[in-house]
């Protein structure tokens, strides 16, 4: 018993030391150029879709601020594997509201739960379509305000597609990583990857339409490393 307690204390000290030594990577994503106009989505096939909307539905491939701030960019460290916290990580939550996935872009770790809610007064079905062998394709129906549905994926994959076959315009994409060092940019284009151990890294910024960019950075103990990116509209 004493030896077990000692091991737990040592592990706790090691974890605390790593947390103290770790630093953050932060930055901002900016879009260069004018993105294509978003298309209006015809939801007339299901009148219930409008009951949770305050504005007409459109695509939102580019979510851009007045000064070019770009949201929904998945920023991640490259060349890292085997560090996923898996099912012990808090679940990521996706809601269906106004016949739209919210958020439509998310990032999770391998083994981490994705909980899908249905806040709409209509039937949806959640149909992930992986492209990587080992990630399972499923198709689950979900009644209005029905129980949450859970999905997990064991293999890393970029922009794994979710769709609703009932409402053909509904899509979401989840990037799956085998480590916790990633973030998705906010509406102001900002992001932060927390608790990164000191070292040299390649950081990648990936957007479904504007493509990818990489940057080499060094993370130093007790300092916040900066990594700003500019992507071009296509």
C-alpha positions as CSV (number, residue, x, y, z in Angstrom):
1,X,0.0,0.0,0.0
2,X,2.8,2.4,0.9
3,X,4.6,1.6,-2.4
4,X,1.4,2.3,-4.4
5,X,0.9,5.6,-2.6
6,X,4.5,6.6,-3.3
7,X,4.1,5.8,-7.0
8,X,1.0,7.9,-7.1
9,X,2.7,10.8,-5.5
10,X,5.7,10.5,-7.9
11,X,3.3,10.4,-10.9
12,X,1.5,13.4,-9.6
13,X,4.7,15.4,-9.1
14,X,5.8,14.4,-12.7
15,X,2.5,15.6,-14.1
16,X,2.6,18.8,-12.2
17,X,6.2,19.5,-13.3
18,X,5.2,18.9,-17.0
19,X,2.3,21.3,-16.6
20,X,4.5,24.0,-15.1
21,X,7.1,23.6,-17.9
22,X,4.5,23.6,-20.7
23,X,3.6,26.7,-22.7
24,X,1.0,27.8,-25.1
25,X,0.9,28.4,-28.8
26,X,-1.4,31.2,-29.9
27,X,-2.1,33.2,-33.1
28,X,-4.6,34.5,-35.5
29,X,-5.7,33.3,-38.9
30,X,-6.4,35.9,-41.6
31,X,-7.9,35.4,-45.0
32,X,-6.4,37.1,-48.0
33,X,-8.7,37.9,-50.9
34,X,-12.5,37.9,-51.3
35,X,-14.2,34.6,-50.6
36,X,-17.0,33.4,-52.9
37,X,-20.5,34.5,-51.9
38,X,-22.3,32.0,-49.7
39,X,-25.3,30.2,-51.3
40,X,-28.8,30.3,-49.8
41,X,-30.1,26.9,-48.8
42,X,-33.6,25.8,-49.7
43,X,-35.1,24.2,-46.6
44,X,-38.7,24.2,-47.9
45,X,-38.8,20.4,-47.9
46,X,-39.1,20.5,-44.1
47,X,-41.1,23.4,-42.6
48,X,-39.9,22.3,-39.1
49,X,-36.4,23.5,-40.0
50,X,-37.4,27.1,-39.8
51,X,-38.8,26.8,-36.2
52,X,-35.3,27.1,-34.8
53,X,-34.0,29.8,-37.1
54,X,-33.9,33.6,-36.9
55,X,-32.3,34.0,-40.4
56,X,-32.4,32.2,-43.7
57,X,-30.1,29.2,-44.0
58,X,-26.9,29.6,-46.1
59,X,-23.7,27.8,-46.6
60,X,-20.9,29.0,-44.4
61,X,-17.7,27.8,-46.1
62,X,-15.9,31.0,-45.2
63,X,-16.7,32.6,-41.8
64,X,-14.8,35.9,-42.1
65,X,-14.7,39.0,-40.0
66,X,-14.5,42.6,-41.3
67,X,-10.7,42.6,-41.2
68,X,-10.3,39.2,-42.7
69,X,-10.4,37.2,-39.5
70,X,-11.0,33.6,-40.5
71,X,-12.9,31.1,-38.3
72,X,-13.1,27.3,-38.6
73,X,-9.4,26.7,-39.3
74,X,-8.1,23.6,-37.6
75,X,-4.6,24.4,-36.2
76,X,-2.5,21.4,-35.1
77,X,1.0,20.2,-34.3
78,X,2.4,17.8,-36.9
79,X,4.5,14.7,-36.3
80,X,3.1,13.8,-32.9
81,X,1.3,10.6,-32.1
82,X,0.4,8.2,-29.3
83,X,-0.5,11.0,-26.8
84,X,-4.3,10.9,-27.1
85,X,-6.2,11.1,-23.8
86,X,-9.0,9.1,-25.5
87,X,-12.2,8.5,-23.7
88,X,-11.0,10.3,-20.5
89,X,-11.2,13.6,-22.4
90,X,-14.5,15.6,-22.0
91,X,-16.9,14.8,-24.9
92,X,-17.2,17.2,-27.8
93,X,-20.8,18.3,-28.3
94,X,-22.5,18.9,-31.6
95,X,-26.1,20.2,-31.8
96,X,-28.6,20.1,-34.6
97,X,-30.6,23.3,-34.6
98,X,-32.4,24.9,-37.5
99,X,-31.4,21.8,-39.6
100,X,-27.8,22.8,-39.2
101,X,-24.8,21.2,-37.4
102,X,-23.4,23.5,-34.7
103,X,-20.5,23.6,-34.8
104,X,-19.9,22.5,-38.4
105,X,-16.1,22.2,-37.8
106,X,-14.7,20.5,-34.8
107,X,-11.5,18.7,-33.7
108,X,-11.2,15.8,-31.3
109,X,-8.7,13.2,-30.1
110,X,-8.8,9.5,-31.1
111,X,-11.2,7.7,-28.8
112,X,-12.8,11.0,-27.5
113,X,-16.6,10.9,-27.5
114,X,-18.6,13.1,-29.9
115,X,-22.1,13.7,-28.5
116,X,-24.7,14.7,-31.0
117,X,-27.9,16.4,-29.8
118,X,-31.1,17.1,-31.7
119,X,-32.7,20.4,-30.7
120,X,-34.9,20.4,-33.7
121,X,-38.6,19.4,-33.9
122,X,-37.8,17.0,-36.7
123,X,-36.1,13.7,-37.4
124,X,-32.4,13.7,-38.3
125,X,-30.0,10.9,-39.0
126,X,-26.3,11.2,-38.3
127,X,-24.1,9.6,-41.0
128,X,-20.4,9.8,-40.5
129,X,-18.5,8.8,-43.6
130,X,-14.8,8.2,-42.8
131,X,-12.1,8.0,-45.4
132,X,-9.5,6.3,-43.2
133,X,-9.6,2.5,-42.6
134,X,-10.4,1.7,-39.0
135,X,-12.8,4.6,-38.6
136,X,-16.3,3.1,-38.7
137,X,-19.1,4.4,-41.0
138,X,-22.4,4.5,-39.1
139,X,-25.9,5.8,-39.8
140,X,-28.1,6.5,-36.7
141,X,-31.6,8.0,-36.7
142,X,-32.4,10.6,-34.0
143,X,-35.9,11.7,-33.1
144,X,-36.8,15.3,-32.1
145,X,-35.3,16.0,-28.7
146,X,-34.2,12.3,-28.6
147,X,-31.3,10.9,-26.5
148,X,-27.8,12.1,-27.5
149,X,-25.9,9.9,-29.9
150,X,-22.3,9.0,-29.3
151,X,-19.5,8.5,-31.9
152,X,-15.8,7.8,-31.5
153,X,-13.0,7.2,-33.9
154,X,-9.8,5.3,-33.2
155,X,-7.7,6.6,-36.1
156,X,-6.5,10.1,-37.0
157,X,-8.3,11.7,-39.9
158,X,-8.6,15.2,-41.4
159,X,-12.1,16.6,-41.9
160,X,-14.1,13.4,-41.4
161,X,-17.5,14.1,-42.9
162,X,-20.8,13.9,-41.1
163,X,-24.0,14.3,-43.1
164,X,-27.8,14.0,-42.6
165,X,-29.5,11.9,-45.3
166,X,-32.9,13.4,-44.3
167,X,-31.7,16.9,-45.0
168,X,-29.2,16.8,-47.8
169,X,-27.7,20.2,-47.1
170,X,-26.5,19.3,-43.6
171,X,-22.8,18.6,-43.2
172,X,-20.2,18.8,-40.5
173,X,-16.5,17.8,-40.4
174,X,-14.4,16.5,-37.5
175,X,-10.7,16.4,-37.6
176,X,-9.4,13.5,-35.4
177,X,-5.9,13.7,-33.8
178,X,-3.8,11.2,-31.9
179,X,-2.7,13.9,-29.4
180,X,-4.3,16.9,-27.7
181,X,-2.3,19.7,-29.4
182,X,-4.8,21.3,-31.7
183,X,-7.4,24.1,-31.8
184,X,-10.1,25.5,-34.0
185,X,-10.0,29.3,-34.8
186,X,-12.8,31.5,-33.4
187,X,-14.8,34.1,-35.2
188,X,-12.0,36.6,-34.5
189,X,-9.5,34.3,-36.2
190,X,-7.7,33.6,-32.9
191,X,-6.7,30.2,-31.6
192,X,-4.7,28.8,-28.7
193,X,-3.1,25.4,-28.3
194,X,-2.5,24.9,-24.6
195,X,0.0,23.0,-22.5
196,X,2.6,22.3,-25.2
197,X,5.9,20.9,-23.9
198,X,9.0,22.9,-24.8
199,X,10.5,22.0,-28.2
200,X,10.5,22.7,-31.9
201,X,7.4,22.0,-33.9
202,X,5.7,22.2,-37.2
203,X,2.3,23.9,-36.9
204,X,-0.3,23.4,-39.6
205,X,-3.4,25.5,-40.3
206,X,-6.0,23.7,-42.4
207,X,-9.3,25.1,-43.8
208,X,-11.7,23.1,-45.9
209,X,-11.8,25.6,-48.8
210,X,-8.7,27.8,-48.3
211,X,-6.2,24.9,-48.0
212,X,-3.3,24.6,-45.6
213,X,-0.2,26.4,-44.4
214,X,2.6,25.4,-42.1
215,X,5.1,27.2,-39.9
216,X,8.1,26.1,-37.9
217,X,8.2,27.4,-34.4
218,X,10.0,26.9,-31.1
219,X,8.1,26.6,-27.8
220,X,10.1,27.8,-24.8
221,X,9.3,27.1,-21.2
222,X,7.1,29.8,-19.6
223,X,6.6,31.7,-22.9
224,X,3.7,31.9,-25.3
225,X,4.8,31.0,-28.8
226,X,3.2,33.0,-31.7
227,X,2.0,31.5,-34.9
228,X,0.0,33.7,-37.2
229,X,-1.2,32.4,-40.6
230,X,-2.6,33.9,-43.8
231,X,-4.7,31.7,-46.1
232,X,-5.9,32.7,-49.5
233,X,-9.5,32.6,-50.7
234,X,-10.2,30.1,-53.4
